[in-house]
Amino acid sequence: MIDLPKDKKLILFDGICNLCNRAVTKIIQLDKKNVFLFCSLQSVTGKEILAHIKVDPSKIDSIILYKPGIAYHIKSSAALEIMNTLGGFWKFSKIFLILPSPIRNLIYDFIAKNRYRWFGKKEQCMIPTPELKSKFLN
């Protein structure tokens, strides 16, 4: 297992999904406190982390927010935790926590199931620009 910084939150995302790549780009823009690192689920490092936390991405079809040595979140819980961490206006997303996670995840799963059809996908994972390379694990 690679040594991950304990002061960062790692977002594991579908590297070929256009919606996921747009979300990553937006999170990077809004991450003023430099809290997040990113890793595609398809990368070698992503697969190592998934094995370490014992998550099969084919069974959850989700982004994963991993806090090394602490916990991980999937589906709507991951999305809401990311938005809450960004602060500002995004903290209002906490209101959705009043909904039970099975209900929130129905909506999340519907979007996840249709994301390639609605937003398309790439042939390969996004390659970060040199300026953003430090935000990504290989």
N, C-alpha and C positions, 0 to 999 in steps of 0.2 A: 504494500500500500504506500502511495506517495505521501509525503509529509505536507499536510494542508495547514495554512495559517489559521490559528484558532480565533483570530479577531475578525475574520471575514465570514460572510454567508455565501455559499456556493449555489448558483442556479444551474441545474442540469436541464438542458433543453433539447428539443428535437432540431438538430442542426440543418435538416433539409426542408423544414416547414417555413414557408414565407411568413405566416402569422407569428410564429415563434421568433424568427429573426427580427421582425419589426418590433416585437415586444422587447427583445434584448437591446436593440438600438435605443429604444425609448427609455428603458431602465438606466442604461449607461448615461444618457443625457440628464436624467433626473437624480442620479446617485451623487449628490453633491458632497456627501460625507465619505465617499469611496468605500462603501460597505461591502459591495458585491463583487464576486468573481464569477466567471461563466465557463461552462464546459459542455460540449455537445454530448448527448447520450451515445452517439455513434463512435466517439473517439476512444482510443485505448484507455486514457485516464478516466473517461466517463464510465466505461465498462468496469474498470477496477473499483471505482467508487460504488457503483451499483452492486457489485459482488460483495464488497465490504459491508454495505448496509443491508444486504440481502433483499434487494428489490429487483423484480423481474419487470422491465419496462414494457414488455409485450402484454402483461396482465393489467397494467394500470393506465397506459397511454396518457402520460401526464408529465408536466414539468415537476421537478423535485427541488425543493429548497433544503439544502443540507447545511446544518451548523455543525462543523466538525467537532466530534467528541460530545455533542449535546443532544441533538435530535434532527429529525428530518420531517418535512411536510410534503404532501402530495395534493394534486388536484386543486380544488377551490381553496383549501386551507393554505397551500403554498402561495397561490396568487394573492390572497388577502394578506398574508404575512409580508410578502414583498411590498405590496402597496402601503401597508402600515409602516414599514421600515423607511420608505421614501419620505414619509412625513407630509407636512403641508396639507393641501387639499386631499391628497390620497388617503390620509388618516380616516376620512369619512367612510371609507370602504368597510371599516370595522362594523358598521351597522348591519352588514350582511351576516355577521356572526350570530345574529339572533335566529337565523334560519338553521335548522339542523343540517349537519354536513351531508347526509344522504340527499336532501333536497338540493342543496347548493351543487353537489356533485352531479346530479341529473343534468343540470344546465351545463356544467363544465364538460361532462361526457358528450353531450349533444354537439357542442362546439368542437371538441377534440375529434369526434368521429367524422365531422364534415370539413375540417380545416383544409385538407388538401384540395378538395373539390371547390371550396369557396375562395381560398387564397393561393392555391398552387403550391408547388414544391420545387426544390432545386435538385440537380443531379448530384451535387456534393455539398458538404457542409460549408458554411460561411467562413471565409478567411478574413480575420481581422486586419485592419490597417495597421501599419507600424506604430501609430500613436496609441492604438487600443490593444496592442498585443499583450501588455502587462495585465490586462483585465481577464485574459483567457488562459485556461489550462489546456494543454495539448492532449 
